[in-house]
Amino acid sequence: MTRAEDLHTRGLFEAEGAPPGTIEPLGPCAGVLRGFALAEVDALLAGIAAIEQAAPWRHMQVPGGHTMSVAMTNCGTWGWTSDAQGYRYTREDPLGGAPWPALPATFLRLARAAAQAAGFAGFAPDACLINRYRPGTRLGLHQDRDERDLAAPIVSVSLGMPATFLFGGLKRRDPVQRVALRHGDVVVWGGEDRLRHHGVLPLADVPHPALGSQRLNLSFRRAGP
């Protein structure tokens, strides 16, 4: 059975809001792994706390002059940055010139396991973008295409407040799915779905019992050569 057939077959038996451990297909090579990160939440939050001490949160400027409403930081060999000159990956944090914090072992283990569960064995991320959302913040539709290795999938982990994930097509005007993401959910997309447009609707203020009025998102990629 191919990856696409496997995701589709499981999807026939899974309604929206499926329990932890199930996979909800979003496309031939994309799906939501419900609750996949729940067992690692404490370690993930400890890792984020250490990373933000070394590389503080910042609101990056986009080439058009606007400032992103989502706060960001990075860890790994490469970190994603944006300013008036454009989007790119760097080995050093532009705020201080030091290398980005290393990927914690827990982060790597979770990213690899999620990718393998979705059919992408051998995933070796070298970058993790960490986004912090507050009520009202959003992420517009975009493609992740700054990475040099587009054959590797994206693995996206949701923590904290619920969010509505937008998953569109290869063209900006293609139809868009609205996917409810909860604490501990992981979205994986790659293969023919790798360059799909995606984003996040403005967050409603629905505080999480442990994290309060925020959503944290870990986005793992293979950015370098």
Sequence and secondary structure as in RCSB ss.txt:
>XXXX:A:sequence
MTRAEDLHTRGLFEAEGAPPGTIEPLGPCAGVLRGFALAEVDALLAGIAAIEQAAPWRHMQVPGGHTMSVAMTNC
GTWGWTSDAQGYRYTREDPLGGAPWPALPATFLRLARAAAQAAGFAGFAPDACLINRYRPGTRLGLHQDRDERDL
AAPIVSVSLGMPATFLFGGLKRRDPVQRVALRHGDVVVWGGEDRLRHHGVLPLADVPHPALGSQRLNLSFRRAGP
>XXXX:A:secstr
  HHHHHHHHHTT  TT  TT EEEEETTEEEETTTTGGGHHHHHHHHHHHHHHS  B  B TTS B SSEEEEE
ES EEEEETTEEEEESB TTTS B     HHHHHHHHHHHHHTT TT    EEEEEEE TT  EEEE     S T
TS EEEEEEES EEEEE  SSTTS  EEEEE TT EEEE GGGTT  EEE       BTTTBS EEEEEEE    
